[in-house]
Amino acid sequence: MLAAWLVAWNVPLAASTATANLSVSATVAANCTITTSAIAFGAYDPISANATANLDATGSVIITCTKGATTTIGLDTGANASGSTRRLASSGNYLTYELYQDSSRTTVWSNSGAGLLSVVAAPSHSARTYSVYARVTAGQDVTAGSYTATVVATVNFYTVMIAMWLRRFVVGTEIGRAHV
């Protein structure tokens, strides 16, 4: 009723507003998935074809990671390994082989240290494929059979932001020490 009377008598009305900030946030966690495509050597012929020639094959490791995630990929020695020697097995018999990071088959792919494959930070969440180069060495004296092994592939990941923070912390500490 008062408002109607004020309007009728042309009394100026003062309007007021109040504001507040509404915080909105989300967290994107670093994440990766890993799959593989099998390595199939085919037939190993210790009598003629592979008496002096290695038997080579390739497979792959496929990773899909959160954008910006930095990764390393490791391959263990497999279920039939003897120490660091990878072996395919068939009824108690073994055929040795190795897995490599490079097509020249010089850098052994393992699950630690220099044997880990280090890859650049994920530019997007698209899948990235890395070849696994495999070799059964020539001249092995083995029994006929179907030889198999299972190798576990592991992707280790963290975000670049963490790496950048660590770099800033370490560089800052080193600069501080240099001035002392």
Biotite code that builds the C-alpha atoms (Angstrom):
import biotite.structure as struc

atoms = struc.array([
    struc.Atom([0.000, 0.000, 0.000], chain_id="A", res_id=1, res_name="MET", atom_name="CA", element="C"),
    struc.Atom([2.844, 2.373, 0.793], chain_id="A", res_id=2, res_name="LEU", atom_name="CA", element="C"),
    struc.Atom([4.497, 1.640, -2.555], chain_id="A", res_id=3, res_name="ALA", atom_name="CA", element="C"),
    struc.Atom([1.295, 2.494, -4.418], chain_id="A", res_id=4, res_name="ALA", atom_name="CA", element="C"),
    struc.Atom([0.963, 5.811, -2.537], chain_id="A", res_id=5, res_name="TRP", atom_name="CA", element="C"),
    struc.Atom([4.635, 6.703, -3.305], chain_id="A", res_id=6, res_name="LEU", atom_name="CA", element="C"),
    struc.Atom([4.118, 5.988, -7.002], chain_id="A", res_id=7, res_name="VAL", atom_name="CA", element="C"),
    struc.Atom([0.872, 7.982, -7.085], chain_id="A", res_id=8, res_name="ALA", atom_name="CA", element="C"),
    struc.Atom([2.569, 11.062, -5.617], chain_id="A", res_id=9, res_name="TRP", atom_name="CA", element="C"),
    struc.Atom([5.668, 10.668, -7.867], chain_id="A", res_id=10, res_name="ASN", atom_name="CA", element="C"),
    struc.Atom([7.998, 10.153, -4.954], chain_id="A", res_id=11, res_name="VAL", atom_name="CA", element="C"),
    struc.Atom([11.375, 8.971, -6.311], chain_id="A", res_id=12, res_name="PRO", atom_name="CA", element="C"),
    struc.Atom([12.188, 5.402, -5.317], chain_id="A", res_id=13, res_name="LEU", atom_name="CA", element="C"),
    struc.Atom([15.774, 4.304, -4.749], chain_id="A", res_id=14, res_name="ALA", atom_name="CA", element="C"),
    struc.Atom([16.619, 0.758, -5.821], chain_id="A", res_id=15, res_name="ALA", atom_name="CA", element="C"),
    struc.Atom([19.551, -1.139, -4.361], chain_id="A", res_id=16, res_name="SER", atom_name="CA", element="C"),
    struc.Atom([21.390, -4.267, -5.369], chain_id="A", res_id=17, res_name="THR", atom_name="CA", element="C"),
    struc.Atom([23.826, -6.580, -3.693], chain_id="A", res_id=18, res_name="ALA", atom_name="CA", element="C"),
    struc.Atom([26.317, -8.900, -5.349], chain_id="A", res_id=19, res_name="THR", atom_name="CA", element="C"),
    struc.Atom([28.335, -11.896, -4.300], chain_id="A", res_id=20, res_name="ALA", atom_name="CA", element="C"),
    struc.Atom([30.858, -14.038, -6.072], chain_id="A", res_id=21, res_name="ASN", atom_name="CA", element="C"),
    struc.Atom([29.868, -17.609, -6.863], chain_id="A", res_id=22, res_name="LEU", atom_name="CA", element="C"),
    struc.Atom([32.941, -19.822, -6.985], chain_id="A", res_id=23, res_name="SER", atom_name="CA", element="C"),
    struc.Atom([32.955, -22.542, -9.623], chain_id="A", res_id=24, res_name="VAL", atom_name="CA", element="C"),
    struc.Atom([35.674, -25.181, -9.773], chain_id="A", res_id=25, res_name="SER", atom_name="CA", element="C"),
    struc.Atom([36.538, -28.564, -11.160], chain_id="A", res_id=26, res_name="ALA", atom_name="CA", element="C"),
    struc.Atom([39.462, -30.902, -10.736], chain_id="A", res_id=27, res_name="THR", atom_name="CA", element="C"),
    struc.Atom([40.923, -32.895, -13.617], chain_id="A", res_id=28, res_name="VAL", atom_name="CA", element="C"),
    struc.Atom([43.089, -35.714, -12.355], chain_id="A", res_id=29, res_name="ALA", atom_name="CA", element="C"),
    struc.Atom([46.009, -37.054, -14.342], chain_id="A", res_id=30, res_name="ALA", atom_name="CA", element="C"),
    struc.Atom([44.967, -40.397, -15.759], chain_id="A", res_id=31, res_name="ASN", atom_name="CA", element="C"),
    struc.Atom([46.168, -42.866, -18.365], chain_id="A", res_id=32, res_name="CYS", atom_name="CA", element="C"),
    struc.Atom([45.016, -46.140, -19.855], chain_id="A", res_id=33, res_name="THR", atom_name="CA", element="C"),
    struc.Atom([47.282, -48.677, -21.521], chain_id="A", res_id=34, res_name="ILE", atom_name="CA", element="C"),
    struc.Atom([46.607, -51.471, -23.995], chain_id="A", res_id=35, res_name="THR", atom_name="CA", element="C"),
    struc.Atom([48.863, -53.605, -26.173], chain_id="A", res_id=36, res_name="THR", atom_name="CA", element="C"),
    struc.Atom([48.891, -55.414, -29.482], chain_id="A", res_id=37, res_name="SER", atom_name="CA", element="C"),
    struc.Atom([50.549, -58.827, -29.424], chain_id="A", res_id=38, res_name="ALA", atom_name="CA", element="C"),
    struc.Atom([53.955, -59.777, -30.743], chain_id="A", res_id=39, res_name="ILE", atom_name="CA", element="C"),
    struc.Atom([53.670, -62.851, -32.971], chain_id="A", res_id=40, res_name="ALA", atom_name="CA", element="C"),
    struc.Atom([57.082, -64.174, -34.042], chain_id="A", res_id=41, res_name="PHE", atom_name="CA", element="C"),
    struc.Atom([55.635, -66.930, -36.198], chain_id="A", res_id=42, res_name="GLY", atom_name="CA", element="C"),
    struc.Atom([57.768, -69.987, -36.957], chain_id="A", res_id=43, res_name="ALA", atom_name="CA", element="C"),
    struc.Atom([61.299, -70.217, -35.556], chain_id="A", res_id=44, res_name="TYR", atom_name="CA", element="C"),
    struc.Atom([63.418, -72.649, -37.582], chain_id="A", res_id=45, res_name="ASP", atom_name="CA", element="C"),
    struc.Atom([66.588, -73.534, -35.643], chain_id="A", res_id=46, res_name="PRO", atom_name="CA", element="C"),
    struc.Atom([67.831, -75.884, -38.419], chain_id="A", res_id=47, res_name="ILE", atom_name="CA", element="C"),
    struc.Atom([67.972, -73.556, -41.416], chain_id="A", res_id=48, res_name="SER", atom_name="CA", element="C"),
    struc.Atom([66.263, -70.134, -41.491], chain_id="A", res_id=49, res_name="ALA", atom_name="CA", element="C"),
    struc.Atom([67.143, -69.151, -37.917], chain_id="A", res_id=50, res_name="ASN", atom_name="CA", element="C"),
    struc.Atom([70.358, -71.117, -37.534], chain_id="A", res_id=51, res_name="ALA", atom_name="CA", element="C"),
    struc.Atom([72.231, -67.883, -38.309], chain_id="A", res_id=52, res_name="THR", atom_name="CA", element="C"),
    struc.Atom([69.483, -65.269, -38.752], chain_id="A", res_id=53, res_name="ALA", atom_name="CA", element="C"),
    struc.Atom([67.515, -63.604, -35.946], chain_id="A", res_id=54, res_name="ASN", atom_name="CA", element="C"),
    struc.Atom([63.717, -63.766, -36.012], chain_id="A", res_id=55, res_name="LEU", atom_name="CA", element="C"),
    struc.Atom([62.252, -60.265, -35.606], chain_id="A", res_id=56, res_name="ASP", atom_name="CA", element="C"),
    struc.Atom([58.695, -59.115, -34.961], chain_id="A", res_id=57, res_name="ALA", atom_name="CA", element="C"),
    struc.Atom([56.868, -56.035, -33.664], chain_id="A", res_id=58, res_name="THR", atom_name="CA", element="C"),
    struc.Atom([53.972, -55.297, -31.391], chain_id="A", res_id=59, res_name="GLY", atom_name="CA", element="C"),
    struc.Atom([52.807, -52.090, -29.780], chain_id="A", res_id=60, res_name="SER", atom_name="CA", element="C"),
    struc.Atom([51.845, -50.331, -26.587], chain_id="A", res_id=61, res_name="VAL", atom_name="CA", element="C"),
    struc.Atom([48.990, -47.840, -26.827], chain_id="A", res_id=62, res_name="ILE", atom_name="CA", element="C"),
    struc.Atom([48.490, -45.197, -24.140], chain_id="A", res_id=63, res_name="ILE", atom_name="CA", element="C"),
    struc.Atom([45.744, -42.622, -23.744], chain_id="A", res_id=64, res_name="THR", atom_name="CA", element="C"),
    struc.Atom([46.436, -39.941, -21.138], chain_id="A", res_id=65, res_name="CYS", atom_name="CA", element="C"),
    struc.Atom([45.039, -36.722, -19.773], chain_id="A", res_id=66, res_name="THR", atom_name="CA", element="C"),
    struc.Atom([46.364, -33.732, -21.726], chain_id="A", res_id=67, res_name="LYS", atom_name="CA", element="C"),
    struc.Atom([49.661, -32.606, -20.220], chain_id="A", res_id=68, res_name="GLY", atom_name="CA", element="C"),
    struc.Atom([50.430, -35.897, -18.463], chain_id="A", res_id=69, res_name="ALA", atom_name="CA", element="C"),
    struc.Atom([54.100, -36.868, -18.714], chain_id="A", res_id=70, res_name="THR", atom_name="CA", element="C"),
    struc.Atom([54.661, -40.618, -18.876], chain_id="A", res_id=71, res_name="THR", atom_name="CA", element="C"),
    struc.Atom([57.151, -43.413, -18.836], chain_id="A", res_id=72, res_name="THR", atom_name="CA", element="C"),
    struc.Atom([56.310, -46.870, -20.144], chain_id="A", res_id=73, res_name="ILE", atom_name="CA", element="C"),
    struc.Atom([57.877, -50.017, -18.763], chain_id="A", res_id=74, res_name="GLY", atom_name="CA", element="C"),
    struc.Atom([57.842, -53.654, -19.835], chain_id="A", res_id=75, res_name="LEU", atom_name="CA", element="C"),
    struc.Atom([58.670, -56.326, -17.256], chain_id="A", res_id=76, res_name="ASP", atom_name="CA", element="C"),
    struc.Atom([60.810, -59.380, -18.037], chain_id="A", res_id=77, res_name="THR", atom_name="CA", element="C"),
    struc.Atom([57.800, -61.680, -18.363], chain_id="A", res_id=78, res_name="GLY", atom_name="CA", element="C"),
    struc.Atom([56.452, -64.707, -16.551], chain_id="A", res_id=79, res_name="ALA", atom_name="CA", element="C"),
    struc.Atom([59.156, -67.129, -17.766], chain_id="A", res_id=80, res_name="ASN", atom_name="CA", element="C"),
    struc.Atom([62.198, -64.924, -17.197], chain_id="A", res_id=81, res_name="ALA", atom_name="CA", element="C"),
    struc.Atom([65.393, -66.175, -15.655], chain_id="A", res_id=82, res_name="SER", atom_name="CA", element="C"),
    struc.Atom([66.926, -63.136, -13.992], chain_id="A", res_id=83, res_name="GLY", atom_name="CA", element="C"),
    struc.Atom([66.891, -60.430, -16.645], chain_id="A", res_id=84, res_name="SER", atom_name="CA", element="C"),
    struc.Atom([66.674, -62.927, -19.546], chain_id="A", res_id=85, res_name="THR", atom_name="CA", element="C"),
    struc.Atom([63.277, -62.982, -21.223], chain_id="A", res_id=86, res_name="ARG", atom_name="CA", element="C"),
    struc.Atom([62.113, -66.457, -22.245], chain_id="A", res_id=87, res_name="ARG", atom_name="CA", element="C"),
    struc.Atom([59.191, -67.961, -24.118], chain_id="A", res_id=88, res_name="LEU", atom_name="CA", element="C"),
    struc.Atom([58.173, -71.307, -22.589], chain_id="A", res_id=89, res_name="ALA", atom_name="CA", element="C"),
    struc.Atom([56.789, -74.587, -23.911], chain_id="A", res_id=90, res_name="SER", atom_name="CA", element="C"),
    struc.Atom([56.464, -77.576, -21.549], chain_id="A", res_id=91, res_name="SER", atom_name="CA", element="C"),
    struc.Atom([59.608, -76.747, -19.589], chain_id="A", res_id=92, res_name="GLY", atom_name="CA", element="C"),
    struc.Atom([61.627, -75.711, -22.652], chain_id="A", res_id=93, res_name="ASN", atom_name="CA", element="C"),
    struc.Atom([62.683, -72.124, -23.315], chain_id="A", res_id=94, res_name="TYR", atom_name="CA", element="C"),
    struc.Atom([63.320, -69.862, -26.285], chain_id="A", res_id=95, res_name="LEU", atom_name="CA", element="C"),
    struc.Atom([65.037, -66.591, -25.341], chain_id="A", res_id=96, res_name="THR", atom_name="CA", element="C"),
    struc.Atom([63.957, -63.274, -26.805], chain_id="A", res_id=97, res_name="TYR", atom_name="CA", element="C"),
    struc.Atom([64.335, -59.556, -26.135], chain_id="A", res_id=98, res_name="GLU", atom_name="CA", element="C"),
    struc.Atom([62.164, -56.433, -26.428], chain_id="A", res_id=99, res_name="LEU", atom_name="CA", element="C"),
    struc.Atom([63.548, -53.118, -27.639], chain_id="A", res_id=100, res_name="TYR", atom_name="CA", element="C"),
    struc.Atom([62.507, -49.460, -27.825], chain_id="A", res_id=101, res_name="GLN", atom_name="CA", element="C"),
    struc.Atom([64.132, -48.833, -31.210], chain_id="A", res_id=102, res_name="ASP", atom_name="CA", element="C"),
    struc.Atom([63.951, -50.436, -34.647], chain_id="A", res_id=103, res_name="SER", atom_name="CA", element="C"),
    struc.Atom([67.715, -51.079, -34.657], chain_id="A", res_id=104, res_name="SER", atom_name="CA", element="C"),
    struc.Atom([67.116, -53.244, -31.583], chain_id="A", res_id=105, res_name="ARG", atom_name="CA", element="C"),
    struc.Atom([69.866, -51.744, -29.449], chain_id="A", res_id=106, res_name="THR", atom_name="CA", element="C"),
    struc.Atom([67.946, -50.172, -26.507], chain_id="A", res_id=107, res_name="THR", atom_name="CA", element="C"),
    struc.Atom([66.408, -52.890, -24.339], chain_id="A", res_id=108, res_name="VAL", atom_name="CA", element="C"),
    struc.Atom([62.950, -51.979, -23.030], chain_id="A", res_id=109, res_name="TRP", atom_name="CA", element="C"),
    struc.Atom([62.631, -52.795, -19.344], chain_id="A", res_id=110, res_name="SER", atom_name="CA", element="C"),
    struc.Atom([60.653, -51.728, -16.296], chain_id="A", res_id=111, res_name="ASN", atom_name="CA", element="C"),
    struc.Atom([63.198, -49.456, -14.615], chain_id="A", res_id=112, res_name="SER", atom_name="CA", element="C"),
    struc.Atom([65.999, -46.953, -15.071], chain_id="A", res_id=113, res_name="GLY", atom_name="CA", element="C"),
    struc.Atom([67.278, -46.303, -18.575], chain_id="A", res_id=114, res_name="ALA", atom_name="CA", element="C"),
    struc.Atom([65.101, -49.158, -19.852], chain_id="A", res_id=115, res_name="GLY", atom_name="CA", element="C"),
    struc.Atom([61.906, -47.136, -19.310], chain_id="A", res_id=116, res_name="LEU", atom_name="CA", element="C"),
    struc.Atom([60.580, -45.413, -22.406], chain_id="A", res_id=117, res_name="LEU", atom_name="CA", element="C"),
    struc.Atom([60.159, -41.710, -21.621], chain_id="A", res_id=118, res_name="SER", atom_name="CA", element="C"),
    struc.Atom([57.613, -39.929, -23.789], chain_id="A", res_id=119, res_name="VAL", atom_name="CA", element="C"),
    struc.Atom([56.668, -36.271, -24.128], chain_id="A", res_id=120, res_name="VAL", atom_name="CA", element="C"),
    struc.Atom([53.696, -34.832, -22.293], chain_id="A", res_id=121, res_name="ALA", atom_name="CA", element="C"),
    struc.Atom([50.383, -35.807, -23.856], chain_id="A", res_id=122, res_name="ALA", atom_name="CA", element="C"),
    struc.Atom([49.391, -33.075, -26.337], chain_id="A", res_id=123, res_name="PRO", atom_name="CA", element="C"),
    struc.Atom([45.754, -34.197, -26.105], chain_id="A", res_id=124, res_name="SER", atom_name="CA", element="C"),
    struc.Atom([43.708, -37.102, -24.815], chain_id="A", res_id=125, res_name="HIS", atom_name="CA", element="C"),
    struc.Atom([44.136, -38.955, -28.118], chain_id="A", res_id=126, res_name="SER", atom_name="CA", element="C"),
    struc.Atom([45.703, -42.413, -28.091], chain_id="A", res_id=127, res_name="ALA", atom_name="CA", element="C"),
    struc.Atom([49.429, -42.640, -28.818], chain_id="A", res_id=128, res_name="ARG", atom_name="CA", element="C"),
    struc.Atom([51.038, -45.814, -30.151], chain_id="A", res_id=129, res_name="THR", atom_name="CA", element="C"),
    struc.Atom([54.615, -46.912, -29.472], chain_id="A", res_id=130, res_name="TYR", atom_name="CA", element="C"),
    struc.Atom([56.196, -49.831, -31.316], chain_id="A", res_id=131, res_name="SER", atom_name="CA", element="C"),
    struc.Atom([57.769, -52.693, -29.406], chain_id="A", res_id=132, res_name="VAL", atom_name="CA", element="C"),
    struc.Atom([60.588, -54.261, -31.430], chain_id="A", res_id=133, res_name="TYR", atom_name="CA", element="C"),
    struc.Atom([61.195, -57.900, -30.570], chain_id="A", res_id=134, res_name="ALA", atom_name="CA", element="C"),
    struc.Atom([63.903, -60.407, -31.456], chain_id="A", res_id=135, res_name="ARG", atom_name="CA", element="C"),
    struc.Atom([64.487, -64.121, -30.970], chain_id="A", res_id=136, res_name="VAL", atom_name="CA", element="C"),
    struc.Atom([68.215, -64.596, -31.407], chain_id="A", res_id=137, res_name="THR", atom_name="CA", element="C"),
    struc.Atom([69.559, -67.016, -33.989], chain_id="A", res_id=138, res_name="ALA", atom_name="CA", element="C"),
    struc.Atom([71.146, -70.357, -33.262], chain_id="A", res_id=139, res_name="GLY", atom_name="CA", element="C"),
    struc.Atom([69.074, -71.545, -30.298], chain_id="A", res_id=140, res_name="GLN", atom_name="CA", element="C"),
    struc.Atom([68.879, -75.324, -29.898], chain_id="A", res_id=141, res_name="ASP", atom_name="CA", element="C"),
    struc.Atom([65.242, -75.777, -28.850], chain_id="A", res_id=142, res_name="VAL", atom_name="CA", element="C"),
    struc.Atom([62.605, -78.498, -28.775], chain_id="A", res_id=143, res_name="THR", atom_name="CA", element="C"),
    struc.Atom([59.609, -78.299, -31.137], chain_id="A", res_id=144, res_name="ALA", atom_name="CA", element="C"),
    struc.Atom([56.544, -76.771, -29.486], chain_id="A", res_id=145, res_name="GLY", atom_name="CA", element="C"),
    struc.Atom([54.345, -73.727, -29.132], chain_id="A", res_id=146, res_name="SER", atom_name="CA", element="C"),
    struc.Atom([56.219, -71.146, -27.042], chain_id="A", res_id=147, res_name="TYR", atom_name="CA", element="C"),
    struc.Atom([54.469, -68.307, -25.185], chain_id="A", res_id=148, res_name="THR", atom_name="CA", element="C"),
    struc.Atom([55.108, -65.606, -22.623], chain_id="A", res_id=149, res_name="ALA", atom_name="CA", element="C"),
    struc.Atom([53.191, -62.776, -21.004], chain_id="A", res_id=150, res_name="THR", atom_name="CA", element="C"),
    struc.Atom([54.854, -59.426, -20.374], chain_id="A", res_id=151, res_name="VAL", atom_name="CA", element="C"),
    struc.Atom([53.237, -56.764, -18.185], chain_id="A", res_id=152, res_name="VAL", atom_name="CA", element="C"),
    struc.Atom([53.248, -53.258, -19.683], chain_id="A", res_id=153, res_name="ALA", atom_name="CA", element="C"),
    struc.Atom([53.013, -50.362, -17.204], chain_id="A", res_id=154, res_name="THR", atom_name="CA", element="C"),
    struc.Atom([52.416, -46.656, -17.787], chain_id="A", res_id=155, res_name="VAL", atom_name="CA", element="C"),
    struc.Atom([53.641, -44.299, -15.045], chain_id="A", res_id=156, res_name="ASN", atom_name="CA", element="C"),
    struc.Atom([52.223, -40.779, -15.275], chain_id="A", res_id=157, res_name="PHE", atom_name="CA", element="C"),
    struc.Atom([52.111, -37.365, -13.655], chain_id="A", res_id=158, res_name="TYR", atom_name="CA", element="C"),
    struc.Atom([51.055, -33.932, -14.816], chain_id="A", res_id=159, res_name="THR", atom_name="CA", element="C"),
    struc.Atom([53.448, -31.401, -16.258], chain_id="A", res_id=160, res_name="VAL", atom_name="CA", element="C"),
    struc.Atom([52.235, -28.853, -13.698], chain_id="A", res_id=161, res_name="MET", atom_name="CA", element="C"),
    struc.Atom([53.768, -30.962, -10.923], chain_id="A", res_id=162, res_name="ILE", atom_name="CA", element="C"),
    struc.Atom([56.994, -31.283, -12.898], chain_id="A", res_id=163, res_name="ALA", atom_name="CA", element="C"),
    struc.Atom([57.071, -27.514, -13.460], chain_id="A", res_id=164, res_name="MET", atom_name="CA", element="C"),
    struc.Atom([56.504, -26.877, -9.750], chain_id="A", res_id=165, res_name="TRP", atom_name="CA", element="C"),
    struc.Atom([59.288, -29.280, -8.824], chain_id="A", res_id=166, res_name="LEU", atom_name="CA", element="C"),
    struc.Atom([61.602, -27.639, -11.374], chain_id="A", res_id=167, res_name="ARG", atom_name="CA", element="C"),
    struc.Atom([60.833, -24.186, -9.919], chain_id="A", res_id=168, res_name="ARG", atom_name="CA", element="C"),
    struc.Atom([61.433, -25.455, -6.400], chain_id="A", res_id=169, res_name="PHE", atom_name="CA", element="C"),
    struc.Atom([64.739, -27.135, -7.283], chain_id="A", res_id=170, res_name="VAL", atom_name="CA", element="C"),
    struc.Atom([65.964, -24.242, -9.454], chain_id="A", res_id=171, res_name="VAL", atom_name="CA", element="C"),
    struc.Atom([64.979, -21.750, -6.753], chain_id="A", res_id=172, res_name="GLY", atom_name="CA", element="C"),
    struc.Atom([66.836, -23.776, -4.141], chain_id="A", res_id=173, res_name="THR", atom_name="CA", element="C"),
    struc.Atom([69.932, -24.047, -6.335], chain_id="A", res_id=174, res_name="GLU", atom_name="CA", element="C"),
    struc.Atom([69.910, -20.309, -7.042], chain_id="A", res_id=175, res_name="ILE", atom_name="CA", element="C"),
    struc.Atom([69.591, -19.630, -3.324], chain_id="A", res_id=176, res_name="GLY", atom_name="CA", element="C"),
    struc.Atom([72.590, -21.857, -2.620], chain_id="A", res_id=177, res_name="ARG", atom_name="CA", element="C"),
    struc.Atom([74.618, -20.266, -5.383], chain_id="A", res_id=178, res_name="ALA", atom_name="CA", element="C"),
    struc.Atom([74.279, -16.840, -3.745], chain_id="A", res_id=179, res_name="HIS", atom_name="CA", element="C"),
    struc.Atom([75.302, -18.028, -0.278], chain_id="A", res_id=180, res_name="VAL", atom_name="CA", element="C"),
])
